[in-house]
């Protein structure tokens, strides 16, 4: 078998927009000889993992051992291999906040970013690649796409003058309330179950939109306004949302007619009757005319700890280059993708 080189693996990854767009994969700690070990916190659901593994097999010139893990396992695996100076995981993929505490374990990937100078990465994103240091430690890979799936029945209750493609938070709330009043029950849902992504809504959309920052701005009057809004929206949200993890399921059953979630967790709703559904992007604040869409980066990067839903890939450091022949990865937002 020919040697697995860092250039061969990264060349295959970077040359395949489809792969980059689908991103979010990982492998367990050890991979067979001649196989690239890919560790990640992404694509953990079985179906998502299987689809991604198929992409890897069809697009890369070398075999990749992919195995998504939970955040705790991810951190422990990287730390233990780095401390033992026995790195067996070539590539890693995760969220910015997965990577930041592990910055010392990653190689400088400035050379790779140089090869991608024409890819169109925003300067705000490139500044974050240093993970607080002086050299780039990850290559931006992708950003999660969260949308609102809408059964066309719910469009009749859209507030006057509102465009489903240009909603503000206030319009979304007014819509949920109008739908509740007309239907006699809440028909808007959100994935607030044990494994749902409700926290992504609050941490990645609502609070950043109201406070113009990430984490360090989540205090004060603006943050209080965001939580007041959330309380109002919750009152017009289906109570069973505390059990919902994948919104495609209650949408398909007709329990709710509109729901926010990750696109991968909504696609099943429209599977049988695609003509019955619409999608909407996600809004910033009710005080702006912005669309319901996720910004590439916070408005104030100086106050940010990094985009919480973006992924990157990086290279793990090792005493001997031979012990990590393919390099390593973390996670990245891909230019042109949302």
C-alpha positions as CSV (number, residue, x, y, z in Angstrom):
1,X,0.0,0.0,0.0
2,X,1.3,3.4,-0.9
3,X,2.1,5.8,2.1
4,X,-0.6,8.0,3.3
5,X,0.6,11.6,3.2
6,X,-0.8,14.7,4.7
7,X,-0.9,16.3,1.2
8,X,-2.9,13.3,-0.2
9,X,-5.5,13.5,2.4
10,X,-5.9,17.2,2.6
11,X,-5.7,17.5,-1.1
12,X,-8.7,15.2,-1.4
13,X,-10.6,17.1,1.3
14,X,-9.9,20.6,0.0
15,X,-10.5,19.8,-3.6
16,X,-14.0,18.4,-2.9
17,X,-16.6,21.1,-2.1
18,X,-19.2,18.5,-1.5
19,X,-17.2,16.9,1.2
20,X,-16.4,20.2,2.8
21,X,-20.1,21.2,2.7
22,X,-21.1,17.9,4.4
23,X,-18.4,18.1,7.0
24,X,-18.5,16.9,10.5
25,X,-16.8,13.6,10.9
26,X,-14.3,11.8,13.1
27,X,-12.6,8.5,13.9
28,X,-11.9,6.7,17.1
29,X,-8.4,6.9,18.6
30,X,-6.7,4.3,16.5
31,X,-6.8,3.6,12.8
32,X,-5.4,0.6,10.9
33,X,-2.0,1.0,9.2
34,X,-2.4,3.0,5.9
35,X,-5.8,4.4,7.1
36,X,-6.4,8.0,8.2
37,X,-7.9,8.3,11.7
38,X,-10.5,11.0,11.7
39,X,-11.9,12.1,15.1
40,X,-14.8,14.5,15.4
41,X,-17.8,15.6,17.4
42,X,-20.0,15.9,14.3
43,X,-22.2,13.5,12.3
44,X,-23.0,11.4,15.4
45,X,-26.5,10.1,14.4
46,X,-26.2,6.8,12.6
47,X,-27.8,7.9,9.4
48,X,-25.7,11.0,9.1
49,X,-22.5,9.0,9.8
50,X,-23.3,6.4,7.2
51,X,-24.0,9.1,4.6
52,X,-20.8,10.9,5.4
53,X,-18.7,7.7,5.3
54,X,-20.1,7.0,1.9
55,X,-18.9,10.5,0.8
56,X,-15.5,9.8,2.3
57,X,-15.2,6.6,0.4
58,X,-16.2,8.1,-2.9
59,X,-14.2,11.3,-2.7
60,X,-10.9,10.6,-1.0
61,X,-7.8,8.9,-2.4
62,X,-7.0,7.1,0.9
63,X,-9.1,5.0,3.3
64,X,-10.5,7.0,6.3
65,X,-11.6,5.5,9.6
66,X,-14.4,7.7,10.7
67,X,-16.1,7.5,14.1
68,X,-18.0,10.4,15.7
69,X,-17.7,10.7,19.4
70,X,-19.2,12.8,22.2
71,X,-17.3,15.9,23.4
72,X,-15.9,14.3,26.5
73,X,-14.4,11.4,24.6
74,X,-13.1,13.8,21.9
75,X,-11.2,15.9,24.4
76,X,-9.9,13.0,26.4
77,X,-8.6,11.1,23.3
78,X,-6.7,14.1,22.0
79,X,-5.2,15.0,25.4
80,X,-4.1,11.5,26.2
81,X,-2.5,10.9,22.8
82,X,-0.7,14.3,22.9
83,X,0.6,13.7,26.5
84,X,1.8,10.2,25.7
85,X,3.5,11.6,22.5
86,X,1.8,8.8,20.6
87,X,-0.6,10.5,18.2
88,X,-2.7,8.0,16.3
89,X,-5.5,10.3,15.2
90,X,-4.5,12.1,12.0
91,X,-7.5,14.4,11.5
92,X,-10.0,15.9,13.9
93,X,-13.2,17.8,13.3
94,X,-15.2,19.8,15.8
95,X,-16.7,23.1,16.8
96,X,-14.6,26.1,17.7
97,X,-15.3,25.5,21.3
98,X,-14.2,21.9,21.0
99,X,-10.9,23.0,19.7
100,X,-10.0,26.0,21.7
101,X,-9.0,24.2,25.0
102,X,-6.8,21.8,22.9
103,X,-4.8,24.4,20.9
104,X,-1.4,23.3,22.2
105,X,-2.0,19.8,20.6
106,X,-2.4,21.2,17.1
107,X,0.2,21.9,14.4
108,X,0.5,25.2,12.6
109,X,-1.7,25.0,9.5
110,X,-0.7,28.4,8.1
111,X,0.8,26.8,5.0
112,X,-2.5,25.1,4.2
113,X,-4.4,28.3,4.7
114,X,-2.0,30.0,2.4
115,X,-3.0,27.5,-0.4
116,X,-6.6,28.5,0.3
117,X,-6.0,32.3,0.1
118,X,-8.5,32.6,-2.7
119,X,-11.2,30.6,-1.0
120,X,-13.0,33.7,0.3
121,X,-12.8,33.2,4.1
122,X,-13.9,36.3,5.9
123,X,-11.2,38.1,7.9
124,X,-13.2,37.7,11.1
125,X,-13.1,33.9,10.7
126,X,-9.4,33.8,9.8
127,X,-8.6,35.8,13.0
128,X,-10.2,33.1,15.0
129,X,-8.0,30.3,13.5
130,X,-5.2,31.1,15.9
131,X,-7.3,30.0,18.9
132,X,-5.9,32.8,20.9
133,X,-2.2,32.2,19.9
134,X,0.0,33.6,17.2
135,X,-0.2,31.0,14.5
136,X,-3.2,29.4,12.7
137,X,-4.3,26.1,14.3
138,X,-7.3,25.2,12.2
139,X,-8.7,25.6,8.8
140,X,-12.4,26.8,8.7
141,X,-14.5,24.1,7.3
142,X,-18.3,24.6,7.5
143,X,-21.1,26.2,9.5
144,X,-24.2,24.4,10.6
145,X,-27.3,25.3,8.7
146,X,-30.4,26.0,10.9
147,X,-33.7,26.8,9.2
148,X,-37.4,27.0,9.9
149,X,-39.5,24.3,8.2
150,X,-43.0,25.4,7.6
151,X,-46.1,23.4,6.5
152,X,-47.9,25.6,4.0
153,X,-51.0,25.4,6.2
154,X,-49.3,27.8,8.6
155,X,-48.7,30.4,6.0
156,X,-52.3,31.6,6.3
157,X,-51.5,33.0,9.8
158,X,-48.3,34.9,8.7
159,X,-48.6,38.5,10.0
160,X,-49.7,41.2,7.5
161,X,-46.7,42.6,5.6
162,X,-44.3,39.8,6.8
163,X,-42.3,37.8,4.2
164,X,-41.4,34.3,5.3
165,X,-38.0,34.8,3.7
166,X,-37.4,38.1,5.6
167,X,-38.7,37.5,9.1
168,X,-37.6,39.4,12.2
169,X,-37.9,37.9,15.6
170,X,-41.0,40.0,16.4
171,X,-42.7,38.8,13.3
172,X,-41.9,35.2,14.1
173,X,-43.4,35.6,17.6
174,X,-46.5,37.3,16.2
175,X,-46.8,34.4,13.7
176,X,-46.6,31.8,16.4
177,X,-49.2,33.6,18.5
178,X,-51.6,34.0,15.5
179,X,-51.3,30.3,14.6
180,X,-52.0,29.3,18.2
181,X,-55.1,31.4,18.3
182,X,-56.4,30.2,15.0
183,X,-55.6,26.5,15.5
184,X,-56.7,26.4,19.1
185,X,-53.4,25.0,20.2
186,X,-49.6,25.9,19.8
187,X,-48.5,24.6,16.4
188,X,-44.9,26.0,16.5
189,X,-42.2,23.7,17.9
190,X,-38.6,23.7,18.9
191,X,-36.2,20.8,19.7
192,X,-35.9,21.1,23.4
193,X,-35.7,17.4,24.2
194,X,-32.8,15.8,26.0
195,X,-30.8,15.5,22.7
196,X,-32.4,18.4,20.9
197,X,-30.5,21.5,19.7
198,X,-32.5,24.1,21.5
199,X,-29.3,25.4,23.1
200,X,-28.0,26.1,19.6
201,X,-31.0,28.4,19.1
202,X,-30.3,30.4,22.3
203,X,-26.5,30.4,22.3
204,X,-25.9,30.6,18.5
205,X,-28.9,32.8,17.4
206,X,-31.0,34.5,19.9
207,X,-28.5,35.8,22.4
208,X,-25.8,36.8,19.8
209,X,-28.5,38.5,17.8
210,X,-29.7,40.6,20.7
211,X,-26.3,41.2,22.3
212,X,-24.1,41.5,19.2
213,X,-21.5,39.1,20.6
214,X,-20.7,35.7,21.9
215,X,-20.6,34.4,25.5
216,X,-19.0,37.4,27.2
217,X,-21.9,39.6,26.0
218,X,-24.6,37.3,27.4
219,X,-25.3,39.5,30.4
220,X,-27.0,42.8,30.8
221,X,-30.2,44.5,29.5
222,X,-29.8,43.1,25.9
223,X,-29.5,39.5,27.2
224,X,-32.5,40.1,29.5
225,X,-34.5,41.3,26.5
226,X,-33.6,38.1,24.6
227,X,-34.7,35.8,27.5
228,X,-38.0,37.8,27.8
229,X,-38.5,37.2,24.1
230,X,-37.8,33.5,24.6
231,X,-40.4,33.3,27.4
232,X,-43.0,34.9,25.2
233,X,-42.2,32.5,22.3
234,X,-42.2,29.5,24.6
235,X,-45.8,30.4,25.6
236,X,-46.8,30.0,22.0
237,X,-44.7,26.8,21.5
238,X,-46.1,23.2,21.7
239,X,-45.6,22.0,25.2
240,X,-44.3,18.6,23.9
241,X,-41.3,20.5,22.6
242,X,-39.5,19.4,25.8
243,X,-39.6,15.9,24.3
244,X,-38.6,16.8,20.7
245,X,-35.1,16.0,19.5
246,X,-35.5,15.8,15.7
247,X,-38.2,18.2,14.6
248,X,-38.8,16.3,11.4
249,X,-40.8,13.7,13.4
250,X,-43.4,15.9,15.0
251,X,-43.7,17.9,11.7
252,X,-44.3,14.7,9.7
253,X,-47.0,13.6,12.3
254,X,-48.7,17.0,12.1
255,X,-48.2,17.7,15.7
256,X,-46.5,21.0,14.8
257,X,-46.7,23.0,11.5
258,X,-43.5,25.1,11.9
259,X,-40.3,24.4,13.6
260,X,-36.7,25.6,13.9
261,X,-33.9,22.9,13.8
262,X,-30.8,21.8,12.0
263,X,-31.5,21.1,8.3
264,X,-30.3,17.5,8.7
265,X,-33.0,17.0,11.4
266,X,-35.8,18.5,9.2
267,X,-35.3,16.9,5.9
268,X,-37.4,13.8,6.7
269,X,-40.6,16.0,7.2
270,X,-40.9,16.8,3.6
271,X,-39.8,13.4,2.3
272,X,-43.3,12.1,1.3
273,X,-45.0,15.4,0.3
274,X,-42.3,18.0,-0.6
275,X,-44.8,20.4,-2.2
276,X,-46.5,20.8,1.2
277,X,-43.5,22.5,2.8
278,X,-41.6,25.8,2.7
279,X,-38.4,26.8,4.5
280,X,-37.3,30.0,6.0
281,X,-33.9,31.4,7.0
282,X,-33.4,32.6,10.6
283,X,-33.6,36.2,11.8
284,X,-31.2,38.4,13.8
285,X,-33.1,40.9,16.0
286,X,-36.4,42.5,15.9
287,X,-34.6,45.8,15.8
288,X,-33.0,45.1,12.5
289,X,-34.2,44.4,9.0
290,X,-31.9,41.4,8.7
291,X,-33.1,38.1,7.5
292,X,-33.5,35.1,9.7
293,X,-30.1,33.8,8.8
294,X,-26.9,33.0,10.7
295,X,-24.1,35.5,10.5
296,X,-20.8,34.2,9.4
297,X,-19.2,35.7,12.5
298,X,-20.3,37.8,15.4
299,X,-20.5,41.6,14.8
300,X,-17.8,42.1,17.5
301,X,-15.2,39.5,17.2
302,X,-13.2,41.0,20.0
303,X,-16.0,40.1,22.4
304,X,-16.4,36.6,21.0
305,X,-15.1,33.2,22.0
306,X,-15.7,31.9,18.4
307,X,-18.7,31.0,16.4
308,X,-20.3,28.2,18.4
309,X,-21.7,26.3,15.4
310,X,-18.8,26.5,13.0
311,X,-16.4,23.6,12.4
312,X,-12.7,23.5,11.7
313,X,-10.0,21.0,10.9
314,X,-6.4,21.2,12.3
315,X,-3.2,19.2,12.7
316,X,-2.3,17.5,15.9
317,X,1.2,18.1,17.1
318,X,3.5,15.1,17.7
319,X,7.2,14.6,18.7
320,X,7.8,12.5,15.6
321,X,6.2,13.4,12.3
322,X,6.0,9.7,11.4
323,X,3.6,9.0,14.2
324,X,1.1,11.3,12.6
325,X,1.8,10.9,8.8
326,X,-1.5,12.4,7.6
327,X,-1.7,15.5,9.8
328,X,-4.8,16.2,11.7
329,X,-8.0,18.3,11.7
330,X,-10.5,20.1,13.8
331,X,-13.5,21.8,12.0
332,X,-14.2,24.7,9.6
333,X,-16.9,26.9,7.9
334,X,-16.7,26.5,4.1
335,X,-16.9,29.8,2.2
336,X,-20.1,30.2,0.4
337,X,-21.9,27.7,2.6
338,X,-24.2,28.6,5.5
